[in-house]
């Protein structure tokens, strides 16, 4: 196999790997985080993503309501909070009694329960139009006894931004056999609201996502702080429910969180190494081929002289033959 064919093969493999890597990234469920209109550099919230990376600061000249605050850098393993509103922050908490002024470690700000509970009015529905993932919605999570040993009234609600919840619903249906249902608007201040603050059994993603059930009533919900450990006990059938555990596990592993914008996948690294290696092999091969050609030219000349004779004598002989042939042709043409 020649160096050129080897190089072509490497380029082909690298191109195929790059195509596979690009498809993997572009087809992965994602939620965009837009904080400025000065460029198209967006941060992404990845469904099933690992998170991490560097902090990003919302520029001060963007007119964004949270300009100057940082977001991102939190890791997947830090996503779980508790039943206390304001829990689940891996960094940026200076006051346990309020959420006002806090950063957004996972890329999105916390939920809003009304009545300026823990200073969360700044995250109210007036900002749903720019909330990463869209307005806050809720969706019922139910299953059948065919897959889990559930009681008749065992039902849960997931509360979060629309895009994250729609993506997560696919995972709920796939892994926990949740009965398909479409989200509806979340209205925490309505008297007829299905989900209330005291119904929350678990917060995720810095209190921007919640799992709740009407069967639970946390008497300490309105008087708690971010680090409160005093909560009403869960009913036994909810506490040990495999269905609830499945929902919480899927949420922990799949909920969209801000990704590392500088992260390169292993496939992309492999493609880069293959491309650079291919160019290196081709360059070295051409250099060696040129060097060998240069070094072997005297040898070639000696072999040619030995086998076919002196090239000057051969050239003179050929010239004599042509001249004799021309004389013969003139003689034949003019007898």
ZALOMAR-499654 format. One record per residue: residue number from 1; residue in one letter; y, x, z of N, C-alpha, C in turn. Coordinates in steps of 0.1 Angstrom, whole numbers, m for minus. Example, Ala and Ser with C-alpha at 12.3 -4.5 7.8 and 13.67 -1.06 7.14 Angstrom:
<pts>
{1; 'A'; {m57; 132; 78}; {m45; 123; 78}; {m33; 132; 78}}
{2; 'S'; {m22; 128; 71}; {m11; 137; 71}; {0; 129; 79}}
</pts>
This chain:
<pts>
{1; 'X'; {m12; 9; 0}; {0; 0; 0}; {12; 9; 0}}
{2; 'X'; {21; 7; m9}; {33; 15; m11}; {44; 11; 0}}
{3; 'X'; {53; 21; 3}; {63; 18; 13}; {71; 6; 10}}
{4; 'X'; {74; 3; m3}; {82; m9; m7}; {74; m21; m4}}
{5; 'X'; {61; m22; m6}; {53; m34; m3}; {52; m36; 12}}
{6; 'X'; {51; m25; 19}; {51; m26; 34}; {64; m32; 39}}
{7; 'X'; {75; m27; 34}; {88; m32; 38}; {89; m47; 34}}
{8; 'X'; {85; m51; 22}; {86; m65; 18}; {78; m74; 27}}
{9; 'X'; {66; m69; 31}; {58; m77; 40}; {65; m79; 54}}
{10; 'X'; {71; m68; 59}; {78; m69; 72}; {89; m79; 71}}
{11; 'X'; {97; m78; 60}; {108; m87; 58}; {103; m102; 58}}
{12; 'X'; {92; m104; 51}; {87; m117; 50}; {83; m123; 63}}
{13; 'X'; {76; m114; 71}; {72; m119; 85}; {84; m122; 93}}
{14; 'X'; {94; m113; 92}; {106; m115; 100}; {113; m127; 97}}
{15; 'X'; {114; m130; 84}; {121; m143; 79}; {114; m155; 84}}
{16; 'X'; {100; m155; 84}; {92; m166; 89}; {95; m168; 104}}
{17; 'X'; {95; m157; 111}; {97; m158; 125}; {111; m163; 129}}
{18; 'X'; {121; m158; 121}; {134; m163; 123}; {135; m178; 120}}
{19; 'X'; {129; m182; 110}; {129; m197; 106}; {123; m205; 118}}
{20; 'X'; {112; m200; 123}; {105; m207; 134}; {114; m207; 146}}
{21; 'X'; {120; m196; 149}; {129; m195; 161}; {141; m204; 159}}
{22; 'X'; {147; m204; 147}; {159; m213; 145}; {155; m228; 147}}
{23; 'X'; {143; m231; 141}; {139; m245; 142}; {137; m249; 157}}
{24; 'X'; {131; m240; 164}; {128; m242; 178}; {141; m245; 186}}
{25; 'X'; {151; m237; 183}; {164; m239; 190}; {171; m251; 186}}
{26; 'X'; {172; m253; 173}; {180; m264; 168}; {174; m278; 171}}
{27; 'X'; {161; m278; 172}; {154; m291; 174}; {152; m294; 189}}
{28; 'X'; {156; m285; 197}; {154; m287; 211}; {165; m297; 216}}
{29; 'X'; {161; m307; 224}; {170; m317; 229}; {182; m311; 237}}
{30; 'X'; {194; m313; 233}; {205; m307; 239}; {217; m317; 241}}
{31; 'X'; {225; m313; 251}; {238; m321; 254}; {249; m311; 253}}
{32; 'X'; {260; m314; 246}; {271; m305; 244}; {281; m306; 255}}
{33; 'X'; {287; m295; 259}; {298; m295; 269}; {310; m290; 262}}
{34; 'X'; {320; m298; 260}; {332; m295; 253}; {344; m294; 263}}
{35; 'X'; {350; m283; 264}; {361; m281; 273}; {374; m277; 267}}
{36; 'X'; {374; m274; 254}; {386; m269; 247}; {386; m273; 232}}
{37; 'X'; {397; m275; 226}; {398; m278; 212}; {403; m266; 204}}
{38; 'X'; {404; m254; 210}; {409; m242; 203}; {398; m235; 195}}
{39; 'X'; {386; m238; 197}; {375; m232; 189}; {362; m240; 190}}
{40; 'X'; {352; m236; 183}; {339; m244; 183}; {329; m237; 192}}
{41; 'X'; {333; m229; 202}; {323; m223; 211}; {320; m233; 222}}
{42; 'X'; {308; m239; 221}; {304; m249; 230}; {293; m243; 240}}
{43; 'X'; {293; m248; 252}; {282; m246; 261}; {272; m257; 259}}
{44; 'X'; {260; m255; 261}; {249; m265; 259}; {242; m268; 272}}
{45; 'X'; {238; m280; 274}; {229; m284; 284}; {215; m287; 278}}
{46; 'X'; {206; m279; 282}; {192; m279; 276}; {183; m288; 284}}
{47; 'X'; {176; m297; 277}; {165; m304; 282}; {153; m295; 284}}
{48; 'X'; {147; m294; 296}; {137; m284; 299}; {142; m270; 299}}
{49; 'X'; {155; m267; 299}; {160; m254; 298}; {160; m247; 312}}
{50; 'X'; {161; m234; 312}; {159; m226; 324}; {173; m224; 332}}
{51; 'X'; {184; m227; 325}; {197; m225; 331}; {200; m210; 332}}
{52; 'X'; {209; m207; 342}; {213; m193; 344}; {224; m189; 335}}
{53; 'X'; {226; m176; 334}; {237; m170; 326}; {249; m168; 334}}
{54; 'X'; {261; m168; 327}; {274; m165; 333}; {282; m177; 336}}
{55; 'X'; {291; m176; 345}; {301; m186; 347}; {310; m188; 335}}
{56; 'X'; {315; m200; 333}; {325; m203; 323}; {336; m210; 330}}
{57; 'X'; {348; m206; 327}; {360; m212; 333}; {367; m221; 322}}
{58; 'X'; {370; m233; 326}; {377; m242; 317}; {392; m236; 316}}
{59; 'X'; {396; m233; 303}; {410; m227; 302}; {421; m236; 307}}
{60; 'X'; {431; m229; 312}; {443; m236; 318}; {452; m243; 308}}
{61; 'X'; {451; m239; 295}; {460; m245; 285}; {453; m256; 277}}
{62; 'X'; {443; m262; 282}; {435; m272; 274}; {439; m286; 277}}
{63; 'X'; {447; m289; 288}; {450; m302; 292}; {437; m310; 297}}
{64; 'X'; {426; m302; 300}; {414; m308; 305}; {417; m312; 320}}
{65; 'X'; {412; m323; 325}; {415; m327; 339}; {409; m317; 349}}
{66; 'X'; {400; m309; 345}; {394; m300; 355}; {397; m285; 350}}
{67; 'X'; {408; m283; 343}; {411; m269; 339}; {412; m260; 350}}
{68; 'X'; {407; m248; 348}; {407; m238; 359}; {394; m237; 367}}
{69; 'X'; {386; m248; 366}; {373; m248; 373}; {362; m241; 365}}
{70; 'X'; {352; m236; 373}; {341; m229; 366}; {329; m239; 365}}
{71; 'X'; {321; m236; 355}; {308; m244; 354}; {297; m235; 348}}
{72; 'X'; {285; m239; 350}; {273; m232; 345}; {268; m222; 355}}
{73; 'X'; {258; m214; 351}; {252; m203; 358}; {241; m207; 368}}
{74; 'X'; {240; m220; 371}; {229; m224; 381}; {216; m224; 374}}
{75; 'X'; {205; m221; 381}; {192; m220; 376}; {184; m233; 378}}
{76; 'X'; {174; m234; 370}; {165; m246; 371}; {159; m248; 385}}
{77; 'X'; {155; m237; 392}; {149; m238; 405}; {159; m243; 416}}
{78; 'X'; {172; m244; 412}; {182; m248; 422}; {186; m263; 420}}
{79; 'X'; {179; m270; 412}; {184; m283; 407}; {182; m294; 417}}
{80; 'X'; {173; m293; 427}; {170; m304; 436}; {180; m303; 448}}
{81; 'X'; {185; m315; 451}; {193; m317; 463}; {185; m324; 474}}
{82; 'X'; {192; m333; 481}; {185; m341; 491}; {189; m355; 489}}
{83; 'X'; {188; m364; 499}; {192; m378; 498}; {207; m379; 502}}
{84; 'X'; {213; m368; 505}; {228; m368; 509}; {236; m365; 497}}
{85; 'X'; {246; m373; 495}; {256; m372; 484}; {263; m359; 486}}
{86; 'X'; {265; m351; 476}; {271; m338; 476}; {262; m326; 478}}
{87; 'X'; {249; m329; 479}; {239; m319; 480}; {235; m313; 467}}
{88; 'X'; {228; m302; 467}; {223; m296; 455}; {233; m286; 448}}
{89; 'X'; {243; m281; 455}; {252; m272; 449}; {248; m257; 452}}
{90; 'X'; {244; m249; 443}; {240; m235; 446}; {252; m226; 449}}
{91; 'X'; {264; m231; 445}; {276; m223; 449}; {288; m232; 448}}
{92; 'X'; {300; m227; 454}; {312; m234; 452}; {315; m244; 463}}
{93; 'X'; {307; m245; 474}; {310; m254; 484}; {318; m248; 496}}
{94; 'X'; {330; m252; 498}; {338; m247; 509}; {340; m257; 519}}
{95; 'X'; {338; m270; 516}; {340; m281; 526}; {329; m291; 524}}
{96; 'X'; {320; m292; 534}; {309; m301; 533}; {312; m316; 533}}
{97; 'X'; {324; m319; 536}; {328; m333; 537}; {334; m339; 525}}
{98; 'X'; {337; m331; 515}; {343; m336; 503}; {338; m328; 490}}
{99; 'X'; {338; m336; 479}; {334; m330; 466}; {346; m326; 458}}
{100; 'X'; {357; m330; 462}; {369; m327; 455}; {371; m312; 453}}
{101; 'X'; {375; m308; 441}; {378; m294; 438}; {366; m285; 436}}
{102; 'X'; {354; m291; 436}; {342; m283; 435}; {339; m279; 420}}
{103; 'X'; {332; m268; 418}; {328; m264; 404}; {317; m273; 399}}
{104; 'X'; {312; m270; 387}; {301; m278; 381}; {290; m268; 377}}
{105; 'X'; {281; m264; 387}; {271; m254; 385}; {262; m257; 373}}
{106; 'X'; {259; m270; 371}; {249; m273; 360}; {256; m279; 348}}
{107; 'X'; {270; m279; 348}; {277; m283; 336}; {283; m296; 336}}
{108; 'X'; {280; m305; 346}; {286; m318; 346}; {290; m322; 361}}
{109; 'X'; {300; m330; 362}; {305; m333; 375}; {297; m344; 382}}
{110; 'X'; {298; m346; 395}; {290; m355; 402}; {292; m370; 399}}
{111; 'X'; {283; m378; 405}; {285; m392; 403}; {297; m398; 411}}
{112; 'X'; {299; m410; 409}; {311; m417; 416}; {305; m430; 422}}
{113; 'X'; {308; m432; 435}; {303; m444; 442}; {314; m453; 446}}
{114; 'X'; {327; m450; 443}; {338; m459; 447}; {343; m456; 461}}
{115; 'X'; {354; m462; 464}; {361; m461; 477}; {364; m446; 481}}
{116; 'X'; {366; m438; 471}; {369; m424; 473}; {359; m417; 483}}
{117; 'X'; {347; m421; 482}; {336; m416; 491}; {335; m401; 489}}
{118; 'X'; {338; m393; 499}; {337; m379; 499}; {346; m373; 489}}
{119; 'X'; {358; m379; 486}; {368; m374; 477}; {363; m374; 463}}
{120; 'X'; {354; m383; 459}; {349; m383; 445}; {356; m392; 436}}
{121; 'X'; {368; m397; 440}; {375; m406; 430}; {380; m398; 418}}
{122; 'X'; {382; m385; 419}; {386; m377; 407}; {375; m377; 396}}
{123; 'X'; {363; m381; 400}; {352; m381; 390}; {348; m395; 385}}
{124; 'X'; {358; m404; 388}; {355; m418; 385}; {353; m422; 370}}
{125; 'X'; {351; m435; 368}; {348; m440; 354}; {359; m437; 344}}
{126; 'X'; {371; m434; 349}; {382; m431; 340}; {380; m419; 332}}
{127; 'X'; {370; m411; 336}; {366; m398; 329}; {353; m399; 321}}
{128; 'X'; {347; m411; 321}; {334; m413; 314}; {335; m409; 299}}
{129; 'X'; {347; m410; 293}; {348; m407; 279}; {346; m393; 276}}
{130; 'X'; {349; m384; 286}; {348; m369; 284}; {337; m363; 292}}
{131; 'X'; {330; m371; 300}; {319; m366; 308}; {308; m360; 299}}
{132; 'X'; {303; m348; 301}; {292; m343; 293}; {280; m352; 294}}
{133; 'X'; {276; m356; 282}; {264; m365; 282}; {268; m380; 281}}
{134; 'X'; {281; m383; 282}; {286; m397; 281}; {287; m404; 294}}
{135; 'X'; {290; m417; 293}; {292; m425; 305}; {279; m426; 314}}
{136; 'X'; {282; m429; 327}; {271; m430; 336}; {263; m443; 334}}
{137; 'X'; {250; m442; 333}; {241; m454; 331}; {230; m454; 341}}
{138; 'X'; {223; m464; 342}; {211; m465; 350}; {199; m471; 342}}
{139; 'X'; {187; m468; 346}; {176; m473; 338}; {164; m475; 348}}
{140; 'X'; {157; m486; 347}; {146; m489; 357}; {134; m481; 353}}
{141; 'X'; {127; m476; 363}; {114; m468; 361}; {103; m476; 367}}
{142; 'X'; {95; m482; 359}; {83; m489; 364}; {71; m484; 356}}
{143; 'X'; {59; m487; 362}; {46; m484; 355}; {36; m495; 358}}
{144; 'X'; {24; m493; 354}; {14; m503; 356}; {2; m497; 364}}
{145; 'X'; {m6; m506; 370}; {m17; m501; 378}; {m28; m494; 370}}
{146; 'X'; {m26; m495; 357}; {m36; m488; 348}; {m35; m473; 350}}
{147; 'X'; {m23; m468; 353}; {m21; m454; 354}; {m19; m449; 369}}
{148; 'X'; {m13; m457; 377}; {m10; m454; 391}; {m13; m466; 400}}
{149; 'X'; {m17; m462; 412}; {m19; m473; 422}; {m6; m477; 428}}
{150; 'X'; {1; m485; 421}; {14; m489; 426}; {14; m504; 431}}
{151; 'X'; {23; m506; 441}; {24; m520; 446}; {33; m528; 436}}
{152; 'X'; {34; m541; 438}; {42; m549; 430}; {57; m547; 430}}
{153; 'X'; {62; m542; 441}; {76; m540; 442}; {80; m526; 441}}
{154; 'X'; {71; m517; 437}; {75; m503; 436}; {82; m500; 423}}
{155; 'X'; {95; m499; 423}; {103; m496; 412}; {114; m487; 415}}
{156; 'X'; {118; m479; 406}; {128; m469; 409}; {139; m470; 398}}
{157; 'X'; {150; m464; 401}; {161; m463; 391}; {166; m449; 390}}
{158; 'X'; {168; m445; 378}; {174; m432; 375}; {189; m434; 371}}
{159; 'X'; {198; m426; 377}; {212; m428; 374}; {218; m415; 370}}
{160; 'X'; {225; m415; 358}; {231; m402; 353}; {238; m405; 340}}
{161; 'X'; {242; m394; 334}; {249; m395; 321}; {239; m400; 310}}
{162; 'X'; {244; m408; 300}; {236; m415; 291}; {227; m405; 283}}
{163; 'X'; {232; m394; 277}; {224; m386; 269}; {213; m379; 277}}
{164; 'X'; {216; m374; 289}; {206; m368; 297}; {195; m378; 300}}
{165; 'X'; {199; m390; 303}; {189; m400; 308}; {180; m405; 296}}
{166; 'X'; {186; m406; 284}; {178; m410; 272}; {168; m399; 269}}
{167; 'X'; {172; m386; 270}; {162; m376; 268}; {152; m375; 278}}
{168; 'X'; {156; m377; 291}; {146; m377; 302}; {137; m389; 301}}
{169; 'X'; {141; m400; 296}; {133; m412; 295}; {120; m409; 286}}
{170; 'X'; {122; m401; 276}; {111; m397; 267}; {100; m389; 275}}
{171; 'X'; {105; m381; 284}; {96; m373; 293}; {89; m382; 303}}
{172; 'X'; {97; m392; 309}; {91; m401; 318}; {80; m409; 312}}
{173; 'X'; {82; m414; 300}; {72; m422; 293}; {60; m414; 290}}
{174; 'X'; {62; m401; 286}; {51; m393; 281}; {43; m388; 293}}
{175; 'X'; {49; m384; 304}; {42; m377; 315}; {39; m387; 326}}
{176; 'X'; {47; m397; 329}; {45; m406; 340}; {42; m420; 336}}
{177; 'X'; {40; m422; 323}; {36; m435; 318}; {46; m446; 323}}
{178; 'X'; {58; m443; 323}; {69; m452; 326}; {70; m463; 315}}
{179; 'X'; {71; m475; 319}; {73; m486; 309}; {86; m484; 302}}
{180; 'X'; {86; m483; 289}; {99; m481; 282}; {110; m491; 285}}
{181; 'X'; {122; m486; 288}; {133; m495; 291}; {146; m488; 286}}
{182; 'X'; {156; m496; 283}; {169; m490; 278}; {179; m490; 289}}
{183; 'X'; {188; m480; 290}; {198; m480; 301}; {208; m490; 300}}
{184; 'X'; {215; m493; 311}; {226; m502; 312}; {237; m495; 320}}
{185; 'X'; {249; m501; 319}; {261; m494; 325}; {259; m494; 340}}
{186; 'X'; {263; m483; 346}; {262; m482; 361}; {275; m486; 366}}
{187; 'X'; {275; m496; 375}; {288; m501; 381}; {286; m501; 396}}
{188; 'X'; {288; m490; 403}; {286; m489; 417}; {295; m498; 426}}
{189; 'X'; {307; m501; 421}; {316; m509; 430}; {314; m524; 428}}
{190; 'X'; {305; m528; 419}; {302; m542; 417}; {294; m548; 428}}
{191; 'X'; {297; m560; 432}; {289; m566; 443}; {274; m569; 438}}
{192; 'X'; {272; m570; 425}; {259; m573; 420}; {252; m560; 415}}
{193; 'X'; {257; m549; 419}; {251; m536; 414}; {237; m535; 419}}
{194; 'X'; {228; m531; 410}; {214; m530; 414}; {212; m518; 423}}
{195; 'X'; {219; m507; 420}; {217; m494; 427}; {230; m492; 436}}
{196; 'X'; {227; m490; 448}; {238; m487; 458}; {236; m473; 464}}
{197; 'X'; {247; m468; 470}; {246; m455; 476}; {234; m453; 486}}
{198; 'X'; {232; m463; 494}; {222; m463; 504}; {208; m464; 498}}
{199; 'X'; {206; m466; 485}; {193; m467; 479}; {188; m454; 474}}
{200; 'X'; {197; m443; 474}; {193; m431; 468}; {183; m423; 476}}
{201; 'X'; {172; m419; 470}; {162; m411; 478}; {162; m396; 474}}
{202; 'X'; {169; m393; 463}; {169; m379; 459}; {181; m377; 449}}
{203; 'X'; {189; m366; 452}; {199; m362; 442}; {195; m349; 435}}
{204; 'X'; {199; m348; 423}; {196; m337; 414}; {209; m331; 408}}
{205; 'X'; {208; m319; 403}; {219; m313; 395}; {233; m315; 401}}
{206; 'X'; {234; m310; 414}; {247; m310; 421}; {252; m324; 422}}
{207; 'X'; {243; m334; 425}; {247; m348; 428}; {253; m355; 415}}
{208; 'X'; {249; m350; 403}; {253; m357; 391}; {242; m365; 386}}
{209; 'X'; {231; m366; 392}; {219; m374; 388}; {212; m378; 401}}
{210; 'X'; {207; m391; 401}; {201; m396; 413}; {189; m404; 410}}
{211; 'X'; {180; m404; 419}; {168; m413; 418}; {169; m422; 430}}
{212; 'X'; {168; m435; 428}; {170; m445; 438}; {160; m456; 437}}
{213; 'X'; {158; m464; 448}; {150; m476; 448}; {156; m486; 457}}
{214; 'X'; {157; m499; 453}; {162; m509; 461}; {154; m512; 474}}
{215; 'X'; {141; m506; 474}; {133; m508; 486}; {137; m498; 497}}
{216; 'X'; {146; m489; 495}; {150; m480; 505}; {164; m482; 509}}
{217; 'X'; {167; m481; 522}; {181; m483; 527}; {184; m472; 537}}
{218; 'X'; {192; m462; 533}; {195; m451; 541}; {208; m455; 549}}
{219; 'X'; {206; m458; 562}; {217; m462; 570}; {227; m452; 573}}
{220; 'X'; {225; m439; 569}; {234; m428; 572}; {242; m424; 559}}
{221; 'X'; {239; m431; 548}; {244; m427; 535}; {260; m426; 535}}
{222; 'X'; {267; m436; 540}; {281; m436; 539}; {288; m426; 549}}
{223; 'X'; {281; m421; 559}; {287; m413; 569}; {281; m399; 569}}
{224; 'X'; {274; m395; 558}; {268; m382; 558}; {277; m372; 551}}
{225; 'X'; {274; m359; 552}; {280; m348; 545}; {270; m342; 536}}
{226; 'X'; {275; m331; 529}; {266; m325; 519}; {254; m319; 525}}
{227; 'X'; {254; m315; 537}; {243; m308; 543}; {236; m317; 554}}
{228; 'X'; {239; m330; 554}; {233; m339; 564}; {218; m339; 562}}
{229; 'X'; {211; m338; 573}; {196; m340; 574}; {192; m353; 580}}
{230; 'X'; {202; m360; 585}; {199; m373; 592}; {198; m384; 582}}
{231; 'X'; {186; m388; 578}; {184; m399; 568}; {174; m409; 574}}
{232; 'X'; {175; m421; 569}; {164; m431; 573}; {151; m427; 566}}
{233; 'X'; {140; m429; 573}; {127; m425; 567}; {123; m434; 555}}
{234; 'X'; {116; m428; 546}; {112; m436; 534}; {100; m445; 538}}
{235; 'X'; {98; m456; 532}; {86; m464; 535}; {74; m456; 531}}
{236; 'X'; {63; m458; 538}; {51; m450; 536}; {46; m451; 521}}
{237; 'X'; {46; m462; 515}; {41; m463; 502}; {50; m456; 491}}
{238; 'X'; {62; m454; 495}; {71; m446; 486}; {70; m432; 489}}
{239; 'X'; {69; m428; 501}; {68; m414; 505}; {56; m407; 499}}
{240; 'X'; {44; m414; 499}; {32; m408; 494}; {28; m413; 480}}
{241; 'X'; {38; m419; 473}; {35; m425; 460}; {33; m414; 449}}
{242; 'X'; {22; m413; 442}; {20; m404; 431}; {30; m407; 420}}
{243; 'X'; {33; m419; 418}; {43; m423; 407}; {56; m417; 410}}
{244; 'X'; {61; m419; 423}; {74; m413; 426}; {74; m398; 425}}
{245; 'X'; {63; m391; 429}; {62; m377; 428}; {62; m372; 414}}
{246; 'X'; {56; m380; 405}; {56; m376; 391}; {70; m377; 385}}
{247; 'X'; {77; m388; 389}; {91; m389; 384}; {100; m378; 389}}
{248; 'X'; {99; m375; 402}; {107; m364; 407}; {103; m350; 401}}
{249; 'X'; {91; m348; 398}; {87; m335; 392}; {92; m334; 378}}
{250; 'X'; {91; m345; 370}; {96; m344; 357}; {111; m342; 357}}
{251; 'X'; {118; m349; 366}; {132; m348; 367}; {136; m333; 370}}
{252; 'X'; {129; m327; 379}; {132; m314; 384}; {130; m304; 372}}
{253; 'X'; {120; m306; 364}; {117; m296; 353}; {123; m299; 340}}
{254; 'X'; {127; m312; 337}; {132; m316; 324}; {147; m320; 323}}
{255; 'X'; {153; m323; 334}; {167; m328; 333}; {176; m317; 327}}
{256; 'X'; {184; m321; 317}; {193; m312; 310}; {203; m305; 319}}
{257; 'X'; {203; m292; 318}; {213; m284; 326}; {219; m273; 317}}
{258; 'X'; {231; m268; 321}; {238; m258; 313}; {229; m246; 311}}
{259; 'X'; {229; m242; 299}; {220; m230; 295}; {228; m218; 295}}
{260; 'X'; {221; m206; 294}; {228; m193; 293}; {232; m192; 278}}
{261; 'X'; {245; m191; 276}; {250; m191; 262}; {247; m177; 255}}
{262; 'X'; {244; m167; 263}; {240; m154; 257}; {225; m152; 256}}
{263; 'X'; {218; m162; 260}; {203; m160; 260}; {198; m159; 246}}
{264; 'X'; {189; m150; 244}; {182; m149; 231}; {167; m151; 233}}
{265; 'X'; {161; m159; 225}; {147; m163; 227}; {138; m151; 223}}
{266; 'X'; {126; m151; 228}; {117; m140; 225}; {114; m139; 210}}
{267; 'X'; {114; m151; 203}; {112; m151; 188}; {123; m144; 181}}
{268; 'X'; {135; m146; 186}; {147; m140; 180}; {147; m125; 182}}
{269; 'X'; {143; m121; 194}; {142; m106; 197}; {131; m100; 187}}
{270; 'X'; {120; m107; 186}; {109; m102; 177}; {114; m101; 163}}
{271; 'X'; {121; m111; 159}; {126; m111; 145}; {136; m99; 143}}
{272; 'X'; {145; m97; 153}; {154; m86; 152}; {147; m72; 151}}
{273; 'X'; {137; m71; 160}; {129; m58; 160}; {122; m56; 147}}
{274; 'X'; {116; m67; 142}; {109; m66; 129}; {119; m62; 117}}
{275; 'X'; {130; m68; 117}; {140; m65; 107}; {145; m50; 107}}
{276; 'X'; {149; m46; 120}; {153; m32; 121}; {142; m23; 118}}
{277; 'X'; {130; m26; 123}; {119; m17; 120}; {116; m16; 106}}
{278; 'X'; {117; m27; 99}; {115; m27; 84}; {124; m18; 77}}
{279; 'X'; {137; m19; 80}; {147; m11; 74}; {145; 4; 77}}
{280; 'X'; {141; 7; 89}; {138; 20; 93}; {126; 26; 86}}
{281; 'X'; {115; 19; 85}; {104; 23; 78}; {107; 26; 63}}
{282; 'X'; {114; 16; 57}; {118; 18; 43}; {126; 30; 41}}
{283; 'X'; {136; 33; 49}; {145; 44; 48}; {137; 57; 49}}
{284; 'X'; {129; 58; 59}; {121; 70; 62}; {111; 72; 50}}
{285; 'X'; {105; 62; 45}; {96; 63; 34}; {103; 68; 22}}
{286; 'X'; {115; 63; 18}; {122; 67; 7}; {126; 82; 8}}
{287; 'X'; {130; 86; 21}; {134; 99; 23}; {123; 109; 21}}
{288; 'X'; {111; 105; 26}; {99; 114; 25}; {95; 115; 10}}
{289; 'X'; {96; 104; 3}; {92; 104; m11}; {101; 113; m19}}
{290; 'X'; {114; 112; m16}; {124; 120; m23}; {122; 135; m20}}
{291; 'X'; {119; 138; m7}; {117; 152; m3}; {104; 158; m10}}
{292; 'X'; {94; 149; m10}; {82; 154; m17}; {84; 156; m32}}
{293; 'X'; {91; 147; m38}; {94; 149; m52}; {102; 162; m55}}
{294; 'X'; {111; 165; m46}; {119; 177; m48}; {111; 189; m46}}
{295; 'X'; {102; 189; m36}; {94; 201; m33}; {83; 203; m43}}
{296; 'X'; {78; 192; m49}; {67; 193; m59}; {71; 196; m73}}
{297; 'X'; {84; 196; m76}; {89; 198; m90}; {85; 212; m95}}
{298; 'X'; {86; 223; m88}; {81; 236; m93}; {66; 236; m95}}
{299; 'X'; {59; 230; m86}; {44; 229; m88}; {41; 222; m101}}
{300; 'X'; {48; 211; m103}; {46; 203; m115}; {48; 211; m127}}
{301; 'X'; {59; 219; m127}; {62; 227; m139}; {51; 238; m141}}
{302; 'X'; {46; 244; m131}; {36; 254; m132}; {23; 248; m138}}
{303; 'X'; {19; 236; m132}; {7; 230; m137}; {8; 226; m152}}
{304; 'X'; {20; 221; m155}; {22; 217; m169}; {21; 229; m179}}
{305; 'X'; {27; 240; m174}; {26; 252; m183}; {12; 257; m184}}
{306; 'X'; {5; 256; m173}; {m9; 261; m173}; {m18; 252; m181}}
{307; 'X'; {m16; 239; m181}; {m25; 229; m188}; {m21; 228; m202}}
{308; 'X'; {m8; 225; m205}; {m4; 223; m218}; {4; 234; m225}}
{309; 'X'; {6; 245; m217}; {13; 256; m223}; {28; 256; m219}}
{310; 'X'; {35; 266; m224}; {49; 267; m221}; {57; 256; m228}}
{311; 'X'; {64; 248; m222}; {72; 237; m228}; {81; 241; m239}}
{312; 'X'; {86; 254; m239}; {95; 259; m250}; {87; 261; m262}}
{313; 'X'; {75; 267; m260}; {66; 269; m272}; {62; 256; m278}}
{314; 'X'; {58; 246; m269}; {54; 233; m274}; {65; 226; m282}}
{315; 'X'; {78; 228; m277}; {89; 221; m284}; {92; 228; m297}}
{316; 'X'; {90; 241; m298}; {92; 249; m310}; {82; 245; m321}}
{317; 'X'; {69; 243; m316}; {58; 239; m325}; {61; 226; m331}}
{318; 'X'; {65; 216; m322}; {68; 203; m327}; {79; 203; m337}}
{319; 'X'; {89; 211; m335}; {101; 212; m345}; {96; 218; m358}}
{320; 'X'; {87; 228; m358}; {82; 233; m370}; {74; 223; m378}}
{321; 'X'; {66; 215; m370}; {58; 205; m377}; {67; 195; m384}}
{322; 'X'; {78; 191; m377}; {87; 181; m383}; {93; 187; m396}}
{323; 'X'; {97; 200; m395}; {103; 206; m407}; {94; 207; m419}}
{324; 'X'; {81; 211; m416}; {71; 212; m426}; {69; 198; m433}}
{325; 'X'; {69; 188; m424}; {66; 174; m429}; {78; 170; m438}}
{326; 'X'; {90; 173; m434}; {101; 170; m443}; {101; 177; m457}}
{327; 'X'; {96; 189; m457}; {95; 196; m470}; {84; 190; m478}}
{328; 'X'; {73; 186; m472}; {63; 179; m480}; {68; 166; m485}}
{329; 'X'; {76; 159; m477}; {81; 146; m482}; {90; 148; m494}}
{330; 'X'; {99; 158; m493}; {107; 161; m505}; {100; 165; m517}}
{331; 'X'; {89; 172; m515}; {81; 176; m527}; {75; 164; m533}}
{332; 'X'; {70; 155; m525}; {63; 143; m530}; {73; 133; m537}}
{333; 'X'; {85; 134; m532}; {95; 124; m537}; {101; 129; m551}}
{334; 'X'; {102; 142; m553}; {107; 148; m565}; {97; 157; m572}}
{335; 'X'; {87; 152; m579}; {77; 161; m585}; {82; 170; m596}}
</pts>
